[in-house]
Structures are given as structure tokens and as C-alpha cells.
Amino acid sequence: MEKERTIFGTDELLIMSTGLVDRESYQSLYHLYQPVIGVKALALYQTLWSELKPGKMKSNYMSHSALCEMLEYSINELTDNLFRLEAIGLVRTYKTKDARLTQYVYQLRVPLAPHTFLNDGLLSSFLFYKVGEVRFKQLQGRFTIDPLPAGIVEVTKDFNEVFDVKGVNHRAFTQKNYEKPDRAKIEINYSFDMDIVKKLTNFPVGFFTKKLDETITKLAYVSQLDEETMAEMLKEYFVHEAYLPLSEQEKRDGCRQMVLQLKKKQTRHRKEKTVELEETKLGDLHDPAVMEAAHPHQYVSTLRKTPQLSKSDEQLVIELVDTLGLAPGVINALFYYCIEVKKQTRLNENYVLRIATSWKTAGYTNAKEALEQEASQDALIEKKQQKRENVQRTTVGSRRKPQQGEMPKWLEDEAKQQRSYDQARKKELESSVRRGEGMERINQSLSQLMNRKEVREAYESIRRRTLNHPGVIAFLNAHPELEEKAIEIGFTKLSEYAEQMDGKTFIEEQAVIPGHQPVLYVDLGQIAIRYEETVAHRQARRQKEMDRKFKSLFLPEEVREASFESFDWADDARKIALREAMRFVTGMKSKQKVNGLYLHGSFGVGKTYLLAAIANELKVADIETILVHAPGFVSEAKRKIRTESFDSFLTSFQHVPVLLIDDIGAEAISPWVRDELFGIILQYRMMHRLPTLYSSNFSGEELETHFSIDGSAQNKMKAQRLMQRISTTTTQIELKGENRRR
């Protein structure tokens, strides 16, 4: 995935959509998305939707400059707001691989439903920052179904009170004949004992709940995991989070991500089980009985003729089993319906889930029922479509042609009269304009222009200078197959090349694209030109990227020169600190999951210097880092809190691969700084296993006292929660020695 993108006005774009925006989506868009992305980004999103062709899911090709004119945006404003839409998931952007022609495809995504948006921890947190507590609670209330008022009783009429059922044969309405089974429950024929998992993980009491047990059992079924493997994965994934107050939804989402991320780490028992499953031959894949008997892994991979299930298909199966609660046989039928009946080999997640939701609503319990009902529905839709196509209507003026019998004479005479008038009018217009008159005028104007002496001399001068250019001569000699006509057609390309090259030396001041020199080549018998990055520009860009990967905020410039070689390791404590720092860097270079460091000690013992040395080593290894001074960071956050840039400011500290916080504990602490700044950043980094390193004059216990502010019971609890995020993800090291700042 590219890290930098520059959009030019001449770049073409195509807009496509994955679905339609309904009323609920509009509610979510205006009330929830707009405060986060801003009015301009929302206007861009709506404009992209408006460019879709009527009745179609895509637009015509257009340029970015045309889009800018519609919105009255500069190209930079357009790019910034497009990135906002991409970041929040409303737009997915694709780019052509051909370097000679840059085209973008913008795939519009339907907004999340309000309850999904508000249940997302990250999105709801950003919304809270944007609108404030009062407005946030109002929005929560807007999208919450209110309970019935107190002090009321139900007076709804019963069926028997309204309808006369005295003469009805009641035996026809027994539950035995008409009662349907509980369609929300799926029977999983898979032996899995959650008690074994709980014993092996030894997580704190309260971590496992009934719903979490159900999710884990379903995930074990989908991915064919035994109890030992599932316990190993849970212990690895929730090594720290199991001891934190996570919501049930966070734990369930974590389990699903765990299965998708750690499925490759299989035990020998699981591998043998998988091989045994793959070797089992399936019968006729069109047979609903086979769909009912087969495991989704085996059936879908066999249907796709692949040795194993792809990650996207497995994610779909997990969604269908865990979220929608479809039975395995119905899931197999769903994949068969999409791939074999609808011929959709590349399954779109929204497409499959839309069909799955309708099947869930219809209450299908087995493959045969689902396929038969869908076949009858498809046949009905096709019949209506054919009927619609067969009904052809011809109109003259405002009158419709009768569907049966001959046309009335008065209507036939009127139609003939209309056709005669149209033909006469066409001939009149054609006779008023002489053929080729427009082109003759243009050619005449060009001929007059070229006959002017100064213009002709200037053109001949450019032509001689271009064709006598050493680079052009060398190119034409290397391609003797080029005909004179091809040279004339490609003369503008030759001139463009000659204007930027002094012999074979690139003239940077004349560059069409800064830092890129022109290169002539032949494409399908015609002269073409492309631009390649110069060595100097590549080196400068590389250095800029390295500098960008190490951001030092609110710290003195001398830390940029810090290194392990110049670190003073005179005593054992400093040797331990240096060894742990080097071990951390080595682990990051080898892409291992490593804990961060918490360096504490008195003033001037080298804590900041060692953090800077770590950051410099990671910079050389091309690992992005941010080293920030805690008091300056807090001041900057307070300054940005009421600006649009606060979101990106906060996100950069959440997402950076390695974050180093210097002098934590020296900042002016408040509940907002502790809970809404440090708390949100460190929670996100802990959940995504992104290492964070700290330096402080406080030990862990002293820092907890600092975070407790006034020492009240509530503040103490919140301080302990934050310290859990620090202590469980770091190795604490004390640095001793004399103050080197004196």
C-alpha cells in the first residue's frame, strides 16, 4: 500500500458503488459522520454519489479538475477531504498500475447504521471529541429505542375478540402441524468443551461469558480448532487484555480477529485434522444433502477448486456463523447460490451479507429449502422482467399506441404527417450548412497563421533545434523503423524532450515534473515519452522519508545525534538498560512482538538520550517512530482540541509503529489528559500490540499516584487502569548515576 499519493487535476477518475444509501444511512451520514469528517468532505461524498449514472452503479470517466470545479475546491482541498472519506471507510480508492496513464477508481461505501457507528469505540470517541458530551448524549438518545412509559397497561385486542372463529375447525390449527423450529439457533455437530479451554487459559473470573463461550465455540467449528489450540491462541492474543475491563463486544471482536490472524500457527493435531478433512471426498456439490453434511471449509474450498479456504471466504463464513447465526448447510447453499447460480466468482462482502440477511429473515433452516425458495423467487423476477421487456409502447404526441388491433386511421394520418414534417425539417437544416464548411474555415485560419513570416520562422527554428538535438538524433538512429509520418506526429514529444535536456544532461529548471527526467521510447510504432525519477531526487526523497519516520516533537535538537555507541554504560544498571534497548531494536527489526520499556530514574541520568538512540536505530531500519516530550505533547493537544486537525493529531500517535514518550509524569495532569488523551492512545496501542516506550522521573508506583490527582477513590481506580496499560506492556528499568546536565 502506497504511503504517499499526489493527485493531479488531469488524472482521470471513475466512481463506482457497492450499494444504495437508504434513509437510515442518511440519518447516520448527517448526524454522526458529518461532525467527524466535516461539511466539505460530506459535500464531496454526496457529489460523488450524484455523478453515478441513473440506474447504474458507476459513473463516466472524468478529471479531478472537473470535480474541483463542481465543488469550488482546490486540488489540495479535494485530496484532503478525499483522504478523510477513505480513513472513515466511506470511500475505497484504487489506482491503475500503468505509470503512463494515471486513473483512479473511487468505490463508494454505504455508511454504517447508527447503532453500529455508536458501538464502534474509535468512531464514537472521535464523535465525542467533536460534538461534546451534551450533544453526544443527545445523539445516543436519538438512535435509542425508548422504553414504554411507566404506569400503562396493554389493551390490545386479541384475535378471537375481533374475528369470528366459532365455525372454524380448530383441529386444523394444532401446534404440531404448524409450529416451526427455533430458527435463530444453529445446531453445530462439533465436539468442543469450553471447560477445557477455561482451565488451560486460567483467565480471571468474569472474562468468559455465555455469549463469548458461544462465539468461541462457533469460531472453533468454523476454523476446525481443538481445545488446546484455541486455548493457546487465546493466551497469546489476550495476554494483557484479559486483565482489563473489556466489554463483551470487544472480546468477541478480538476472538474473531485472533482466528483470522493466528490461524497459521497450528498444532500438529490441527494439521492432521485438516488433512483428514481435506482427504474426505465429497459427492455431488449440487446435491442439498451434500451441503447439509459437509463442513463449510471443505465444501466452499471444493466448490472453488482450491486446496484450502481463502482468508476472505473464511472471514465471510465466520460472519455468517457468529453474527447471523446461519446453519452450516444454509451457508454452503449460500456460497453455491452466489457462485454457481449467480455466477459471482469474486464475492463482494456486502453482496453476500445482503443475501444472507434476507435468508435469515425468511427463516431458512436447510439447504434444500433455501435453494428451492430462491429458485422460485428468481423465476418470478425473471418472468416479470420478460413481461416488462415484451410490453413495447410507441407514442405520438401524448397518445399511446393500442396494444391490440390495427391503428385508427386518424392516428395513422397524424403519424405520417409528423414523419413528413421531420424529414422536411432535416433537409432544410442540411441545406443551410455546406458540407465541410466548419473544417474549411479552421484549415483556412491555420494556413493564414502559418503564412505569417514570424510564425513560420519560429516554427522552423524550433524544428531545426529539436531535430539537431543530440538526444533526439541518438533516439531516431536507434529506431530506424520510425516512418516520416510517425516522426511528424510525434514531433511535440521530441520537442518536449529537447527542451528539458542539454545534450544528455537533465536541466532541472526546465523540468515538466520536478525531479523526473524525460525518456523517449516507441509504443506501437509511435513516439512516446515517459518520466523517470532522477538519482538525486530519489536520494533526497529517501532522506526525507527517513526523517519523516523519526519525528522528534518538543525535544532538543541534540537528541537527533544520540546513538548506542556514545551511551555511557559505566555501571551494571546502565549496562542492563542498554542491553534491553538493543534487544528491543533487534526484536523490532525481525518483526517480533516485543514489549516496550519504562525507563525511570533521577534527573540527567540519560533516559531521554537512550530513548533517542533507540529511535535513531529504528529510523535506520526504516521503522517509523515518534519521540515526544510529554509536557509539550499535552500542551499541543489542548491547543488542537477545538480544531479539525485534532483527529489526525491523535490518530498519528495511536497508529505509529513505535511511540516513545519522554518525561511522562512531568505534564500538568487532569482527568481529560489521563482518560481522554493518554487513556485512548494507550488503549488503542495495547489492543493492536504496538509497542510504547517511556521515560520518567517517577517509578511505576509514583506515576500511579501522579495520575490519581486528588487521591479520591474514583481517580485512584482510573489511575490504576491507566497504569495497567503501561505496566503490562513494558519492562521497567531503573537508570542510576550522576546528573550529566551539570
N, C-alpha and C positions, 0 to 999 in steps of 0.2 A: 504494500500500500504506500502511495507516494506521500511524502511528508510536506512538500511544498507544491503549491499549484498557482500558476499565474494565468488568468483568463484574459484574453484579448477580445476586443469588440468584434473582430472579423471571424472569430471562432463560431462555427455553427452549432446549433443545439436542436435536439428532438425531445419532446415531452411525452411521457407515457404514464399510464396509471395502472394501479393494481386493483382498484375497486371504485366504489362510488361513495360520496360523502352524504350520509343521512342526517336527519335532524339532530340526533344525539351527538354526532360528530361535530356539527356546527356549534352546539352548546359547549362542548369541550374546547373547541378551537377558540371561540371568542372569550370565554370566561377563564380558562385555565392556561392555554398555550400563549395567548397574546401577552399577558403580563411578563412571561418568561422571555419570549423571543422578540417582543417589541412590535409596534404598529407597522414599521417598514417591512419587516420580514413576513408579517401576516399578509400585507398587500402583495408582496412578491408571490407568496404561496397561492393566493386567490387568482392572481394574474396567470400563473402557470396553469391552473385548472381551466381558466376561461379560454386558453389557447387550444384546448383539446377539440378536435373536430366533432360536430354534433353526431351523437350516436356511436362514436368511436372512442377507443381508449388511448389514442395517440394524436399528436399534432403534426403539422407540416414542419419541415426544417426552416429555421430562421436564425438570424445572427444575434449575438449578445448585444450589439449596439442597438438593434431594433427593440429588444426588450428594455434596454436602458431608456430609450426614447419614450416608450409607453409609460414607464414609471417615473420618468424625470429623475433617474438615478445616475450617478457617475459609475464607471466600471468598478471602482473600489467599493462604493456603497453596495452595488449589486453582489459583488463577491462576498463581502462581509455578511450580508443578510442571507445569502445562499448557504454559507457555512453554518449559520445559526439553524437553518432548517435541516441541514444534514445532521448536525450534532444532536438535535432533539428527535430525530427519526422521522421527520415528515417528508424528507427527500433522500433518495439514494442516487449517487452520481457515478456514471460510468464514462470512460474516455476511450477513444479509438487508439489502437496500438500503433497505427501508421503515423510516423513522425512528420510525413509530408503534408498530411491533412488532419487538422485537429478538429474533432467533433465530439460533443458531449451528449449523453443521454441522461435526462433527469426523470427518474421514476418516482412519481408522486405516491405517497403512502397515506392511507386513511388515518386520521387522528385516533388516539386511544379513547376508549369510552371514559366518561368522567370517573367512575369508580376505580377503573384500572389506573388512571393517571394519579388519583389521590392516594392510592395504595402503594404507589411506587415511592420508595424512600427518597431517592435522589430528586425526582421531579417535584414531589411535594415540598421538599426542603427548599429548592430554588424558588418555588412559588411563594412559600412563606416569607423568604427574604425580600421578594419583590413587592408583595402587597401588604405585608404586616400582619400581625396576629388577628386584629379585628376583622379585616377583610377575608383573611384565610378561613376563619371560623364561619363567616357568612357563606363562603363558597362551599364549605363542608355541609352546612345546613341546607344549601340549595339542592345539593345532589344526594341528600339523605332522605329516605322514605320515612315520613313522620308516623309515629305510632298513633293509634286511635285515642281520642280524648278519654279521660277518666270519667267515671260516673255514667256510662251509657250501657245499654243492653241491646242485643241483637233482636230485631223484629222481622227479619227476612222471612217471606212466605216459603213454605215447604211445597214440594212438587204436588203432593197429594191434596194440598189445600187449594191449589189453583186448577189442576186438571182432574177430570172425572175418570177415575180408573176402576170404577165398580165392575164394569163389564169386561175387564181385561183378564186374560188367563195368567195369573201370577206365576204359575209354574214355568212359564217361558222366560222368567227373569231371575232365575236362580244364579247365585254367585258361581256355582260350579261350572256353568256353561259360559259365562261371560267375563268372569274376573281374569284380568291379565296379571302376569307376574311382575314383581318389582323390577322395573326396567333400569333403575338407577344403579343397581348393584351388579357387579360382574363377578362371575364365578371363575376364579383362577385355579386351574389344575396344576399347582406347583407347590411342592413341599418346601416351606420356608418357615423357620422357627425364630421369631423375633426375640424370644427369651435368650437364645444363644447369643444373638447379636448384642443384646444389652449387657450380658455377662462379660463378653470379650472386650467391649469398648470401655466399660466401667465409667461411663459418663455420670455427671452429678444427677441427683434425683430431680426430676422435673424436666430434663432435657427431652425425653421421649414422651410423646402424647399419642392419643388414639389416632388422630389424623396423620401424624408423622409416621406412625407404625404402618398405616395403610399405604402411604406414599412409598416408603422404603420397600414394602412387600411387592408393590406393583413394579417398582424400578428393578427389583431383583428378578422378577418374572420377565420383564422386557429384555434385560441385558443378560439373563441366564447366569446370575451370580449366586454363589452359595453363601452360607452364613459367615464363614471365615473371611472370604474375600470382601464381603460387604463391611464387616467389622474393621478390617484393615483400612479400607478406603475411608470410612467414617472417621477413624482415629487420625488419619493423615490430613483429611480435609478440615475437620473441626478441632484441630489440635489446640487452638486457643479459643475459638468461638464457643466451644461447648461450655465454657465457664462464664460466658457473658449473657446478659438478659436479652437474647434474641427473640423476636416474635416468631410465631409458628410459621407464618408465610416465609420469613427469611430462612428458616431452617429447611422448609420444603423446597424452596428455590435453590438453596445451597446443595441439597441432595441431588437435584436434577443436574446442576452444573457439574457436580462431583462425578456422576456417572459418565457424562459426556467427556470430561477432561481426563479422568483417570482410568478409562476402560482398557487402555493398552497394558496397564500394569496387572496382568492376570496371573493367578497362581497356576501351578501345573494342573491342579484338579479342574479349574475352569477351562483350561485349554483342552483337556481331554474330553470334557463335557461338550464343548463347542464342536470339536472334531466329530464326536459321536453323533451330534445333531445334524451336522452337515452331510455325513455319510448316509443318513436315512433318506431313502428315495421317496419322493412324493408321487402321487398318482396324477390324474388329470387336473391341471390347475384351474380348469373351467368348472369343475365339479364343486358345488357348495359344501358337500361332505368333506372334501379335502381341505377346504378353507376352515371348516369348523375344527378339524383335527390337528392342523399344522400350527406351529408357533409362528408368530408374525416375522421373527428373524428369518426363519427358514423359508417361509412362503414368499415373502417380498424379495429376498435375495434370489430365490429360484425364478420368480416371475421376471426379475430384471436380468437374469442370467449373469449374476456376479457372485464371486466366492463368498462375500460377506456383505452385510448391510452397511450402506454409506452412513456417514455421520448425520447428514441432513435427514435421511429417512429414519434413522434411529431417534432423532430428536422429535420427528413427527409422531412416531409410534408412542414415545413417552408422553407427548401432549395428549394423544388420543386416549391412552390408558389412564393417566393420572388426572388430567383436568376434565376431560369429557366423560370418562368412565365407560367407554365403549368396550364391548366384549371382544376377545381376540378374533373370533370368527367374523364379526362385523368389520373389524379393522382390516382383515385380509380381503374381505369383499370390497371394502372401500378402495384399497390400492388396486384391486383388479378392475373395478369400475372406472377409476381415473386413468389407468394405464392402457387397458385393453379396450374398454368401451369408448371412452372419451379421447383416446389416443394422446394423452398428455404424458410423454415420457419424462419431461423435466417438470417435476411437480412444484408448483408455487404454494408456499405455506398457507397464504390467505385463501387460495382456491380450495385446497383440501379441507381446511378447517371450516370453510363456509358450507361445504357439502356435509362434513361430519356433524356440524351443528344441526343442520336440517334433519339428518338421520337420527340424531339424539332426540330432537323434538318429536319426530314421528314415532319414536319408541321401538325401533327395530331391535330384535333380540338375537337373530341368527342371520347367517349369510344368505340363505335361500330367500327369506322374507325380504331382506333389503334389496337384493338384485331383482326380484320379481316386481316389487313395488316401483323401483326406479325405472325398470323397463317399460312398465305401463305408463308411467309419467312421461318418459321420453317419447313414447309413441303418440301420446295425446298432444304433446307440444309440437311434434313434427307434423301431425295431421292439421293442427291449427295453422302452422306455418305454410303448408302447402295450400290450404284453403285461402289464406291471405294472398299468396302469390298468384293463385288462379283467378282471383277477382280483379279484373283489369277495368279501370274506369277511364273513359275518354270524355273530356269536357269541351264544349264550345261556348264561349262566354261563361255564363253561370249555370248552364243547363247540362245535366248528366245524360249520357247515352243509356237508353234502356238496355237491361241485361238480356232480354229475350225479345224475339220478333224483329221485324225489319224497322229501319229508321223512318220516322214520319217524314212525309215529303217536305213539309215546311222547314224541318230541321236539316234535311239533306241540302235543300236550296241555300239555306243560310251558311252551311259549311262550305259549299262550293264558292259562294260569294266571298267568304273570308279568305279562302285559298287564293282566289284570283287577285284579291287586293294585296295579299302578302307578296305574290310573285311580281306584280306591277311595281310595288314599292321597292323591292330588291333591285329590279332592273334600273329604276330611276336613280337609286343611290350609286350603283356601279357605274352608270354613265356619267355621273357628276365628278368622279375622280378618275383621272387617267392612270392606267396601269404603270406601276414603277415610278410614278411622279415623285413620291417621297424620297426614294433612294437616289433618283436622279439629282434632286436638289442637294442632298448630302454630298454625293460624289462631286457635284459642281463646286460646292463650298470648299471641300478638301483640295480640289485641283487648283482653285484660285489661291488658297493659302500656300500650297507648295510652290506655286509660280512666283511668289514673292521672293525677291533675291536674298534678303537677310535670313528668311526662314530656311530656304534651300541650302544656303551656305552653312548655317548652323547644323542642319541635319547631316550634311556631308562631312562636316568636321567631326561630329560625334561618331559617325560610321567609320571614318578612317582611324580615329583614335581607338575605337573598340576593336576593329579587325586587325590592327597592328599591335595590340596589347600582347606581350609575351605569353601570358597565361592563356589567352584566347587562342593564339596561334598553336600553342602546345596541345590544347584541347582538340582543336579541329584536325591537327595532324594525327592525333591518337584515334580519331574517329573518321576515317576516310569514307565510311558508308553514308555519312550525312549528305543528303542532296542539297542543291542550292535553295530549293523551296523551303526545306526544313530549317536552313540557316536564316532565311528571311523571316520565317515565322518566329524563330527563337531568338531574334536579334535583341529584343528587350532583355532577355535573360543574360545574354553575353554582355550587354551594356551595364546591367546591374552588377555583374561580377567585376567588370573592368573598373567601375567607379570606386570599388572598395579595396582594390588590390594594386600595390605598387610593385610591378613585376610579380614575384611570388610572395611578397611581404604584405601582410594584412594591415590596412590602415584603420586603426581603432576609431579615429574621429569620424570616419565616413561610414561606420557600421550601421546597417539597417537594424540588426539586432545586436545590442551591446554584448561583447564577449563572444560572438559567434561569427566565424568567417565563412564566406560563400564557397561552395564546391559545385562545379558543373558536372553533369552526368547525362546520359542518354536514357530516355524512358520511352519504349515503344516507338523508336525511330524519331523522337522529338527531343529537342534540347530542354533540359530541366535544371533547376538549381535547388540546392538544399543548404542548410546552415549547420555547421558543426562547432561545438564549443572549443575555444582555444585552450591550450595548456595552462596559460597564465590565469585565465578566468576560472578554469577548473580548480587550480590550486587555491585561488583566492576564495572560491566558493567552499572548498573543503575546509579551509581555515575558519571561515565564517561559521560553518556548520559545527565545527569543534568548539568554537567559542560559544555558540548558541547552546550546545549541550551542557555547558557548565555555566550556570547563571549564579553569580555571587551578588546577593542583594543585601544592601545596608551593612557591608563589611569593608574593612580597609583593603587597599589595592595590594598590599604586600602578601596577602594570603594566596594570590594567584601564582606565586613562585614557590609555594610550600611543596615539599617532597618527602618521601620516606627516608631518602639518603641523608637529608640535613636535619632529621628529627633527632633530638638528644635522648638517647636511651641509656643514660648513665647508671640507673639503678634498676632493680628487678621489676618494680611496679611499672616503670616506663617500658621495659622490655616486653612485659605481658601485653601492655596496651598496643605497642607497635605490632607484636605478633598477631593479635586479634584483628587489628586493622588490615594487615596484609592478608590474613585468612579470609576476611570479608571480601576484599577486592578479588582474590583468586576465585572465590565461590561465584561472584557476580560474572566474572569473565567466562566461567564454564557453565553459566546459565543454571546454577543450582539455586534452590530455595534456601536462603540464609537469613538468620536473624540479624537485626540491626545492633547498634552499640549505644550504650548510655555511659558517656564519659563524665565523671564528676570529680571535683577537687577544688582547691582554693584558687585565688586569682593568679593569673600569669604562669601557670604550670605547663601550658602548651595544648590545652584542649581544642581551642579554635584552630591552631596550626595543624594538629593531627587530622581534624575534620577536613580542612582544606587540602591536605596531602592526599587523603582518600578521594576527594572529588577530582583532583588533578589526575590521579591514576585512572579513574573511571572515564575521564574525558579522553585520555589517550586510547582507551579501549573502546571508544565510540559508544559509551553508555551515558545517556542523558541524566544530568543531576541538577539539583537546585540546592545551594547552600545559602541559608537565610539567617539573619540575626533576629532573634525572637522579638525584642522591643520594637525594632524598626518594622518588622513584619506586621505586628499588631497595629501600629500607628497607620501604616499604609492601608490595612484592611478597613479600619474605621473611616479613613478618608474616602474609600471607594464604595462603601456600603450603600450609598444612595445614588450611585452611578450605574450605567448599563455595563460597565466593564468589570463589575464585581464578580459576576458569574464566571467569566473567563479567568479572572484572577484566582478565584477559589478552585476552579477546576484544574488549573495548572499545577497546584500543589497536591491535589488528590491523585492525579494521573502520572506525575513524573516517576520514572522507574526507581530513582533513588532520591530521597529527600533528607537533607541534613539541617537540623535546627540547632543553631548555636545560642548558648546562654539562655536556655529556657528556664523560666523562673524569675528572670530579671524584668519581665514585662509587667505593666500595670494590669493586674488581674481583675476580672469582673465575671459575673455569670455568663454574659454573652461571649466573652473571649474564651472561657473554659468550655462551655457547652456547644455554642453555635459556630465557633471558629476551630479551635483545636479538636473538639469532640467530633465534629463532622469529618474533618480531614483525616484524623487518625482512625476513625471507624471505617471509612472507605478503604484506606490503605491496608488495614488489618484484614478486612474481608477479602481483598484482592491480593493478599500476600505480597505487598510492595514494601520493601524494607525502609525503615526510617531510623536515622542516627541522631543522637542528641549530645549536647554538652551542657553542663550546668554547674553552678557553684553549690547546688543542693544535692544531697543524697536522695534516694527514692523516697524515704520517709519524710524528709524535709520538704520535698517538692509536693507531696500529697498534702502536707499542712498548708503550703502556699496556695494550693488550689481550693482548699476548704474555705478560704476567705475569712468569714467571721466565726467559723467553728461550729455553726449550727448543725443539727442532725441531718437536715436535708443537704446542705452544702458538703458535709463530710461524705455522705453517700455518693454524691456526684463526683467528688474528688477521687474517691476510691474507684469508681467506674472508669474515669479517665486514666488513672494510674494502672489499672488492669490492662488497658490498651497499650501502655508503654512497657510495663514490666514483662508481660507475656511475649512480647515481640523483640526484646533486646537482651543483650548480655551486659550486665553492669560492671564497669571497670573504674577503679579509683586511681586518679593520677596525683602523684605527690611530687614535691620538690620546691625549690625556691622560686620566688616571683621574678620571671625573666623580663618583665616590663620595666623594672627599675634601672 
